[in-house]
Amino acid sequence: MVIKRVKNWKSVTIGKTQGSTYNVLLDNDHLLSELGYIIELPKKLARSVAKEWRWNEDIEEIKKNFYTKFCFSVFDHTGPLRLKVMQTILEYADCDLVCYLSENPIELVERQKKLFVTYIDWADEFLGIKLITGTGINHVKQNRENETKIKRFLMKLNNFELTIIYELTNLTSSFFIATAFYFGFVKAKDAWNASVIEDTYRIELWGEVPEETAVSKNKKEYFFSFVKLMDKLV
């Protein structure tokens, strides 16, 4: 069904495809992405998307809901632009958050070292990558083989997995934090805390800035939405 601005269906259900996936059906028509792709999803995710299309009369608002927005991104962005998505992830990994320590104060540096070593070890164990770390904002040149190893890993992911890694990498500024969390090496709260360690330290010293707090809260909620999403892909 081509999505119009006004709700023009009575029922929202899910139906099994010929394979192992499910469609979301608006009456008897398939839900299509913005670019016209038929949405085929794991059963639990299909149920969550269907629920979003039942609860709201405003089509534009429905499309902003987390599960619908994610699925449209899988089919409209990651699917046709896989190489571009992977390149963006590679660029993050080349200047990954866990490779850069603050120059001072020493207390923050020690906190970063303690947290980041988990992800540096993860890179070595999971991808065979020995990360090089530095201090300050100057670019740290990594081994040239890193890109090949990461790209080989990304090529094995399906579009759902690749979209999640892309989003988590963007949210945490770290490919290695994103993958360590996604594959269950660390808990979600630990991954998030590692990604915002510098902000947390600054707030401890100077207090919160309301505008920044609101942005940070929304970003954190979006990050933790992926915990629920990942359970719906099995």
C-alpha positions, 0 to 999 in steps of 0.5 A: 500500500502506498502510504498517503497522508490520511489513514485509509485502512481499517485493520493492521495485521501481519502475514507470513511470507513464503519464507520465514519473514512476515509482512505488515498488512494494512487491510490486505495491502502490504506496508511499503517503505517510503521508496516503495519496498515491501517490508519483510520482517522477523515476526516479533519486529513485524508485530511491533511495527503493526502496533505502531500503525494501529495506535495513531491516526497521523501518518507522518507521526507513525513514520517517526515511531522507533520501529517503523523508522528503523525498518524504513531505514533498513530498506530505504537506506542500508539496502540500496546504500550498503557500501556507503553505510559501511564506509561511514562505519569505517571512517568512525573506526579509523578515529574511534573514541576508544583510541583517544584519551584526554590530555588532562585532568589525570583523573579523567584520563585514568577513568578513560583508560579503565573503561576503554581497555575493555573495547581495545581488548575486544577489538583484538579478540574479536577482529584481530585488530590491535588498536593504537591509542593517543592523547589529545585531538591529533589523528592517531594513524592505525594499521592499514589492515584494520580497514580490511578486517572491519570491512570483511566483518561488515560484509557478513552482516545482513541489512538489519544487523548493519543498520544497528551497528551503523546507528550504535556507532553513530550514537557512541562515536565508536565502532568497537563500543557498538560491536562489543555491546551488540554481540553481548560482550558488555552490557548496554549501560556499560557501553553507554557510560563508556561513550559519554565518560567525558560528558559525565566527568564535565557534569560532575565538575561544572553541573548540567546545562539544561539544553545539553541535558535534554539532547543527551537524554533523547540520545540515551533513550534512542540508544536503549531502544536498540536493546528492545529492538535486538530482542525482536530480531530473533 
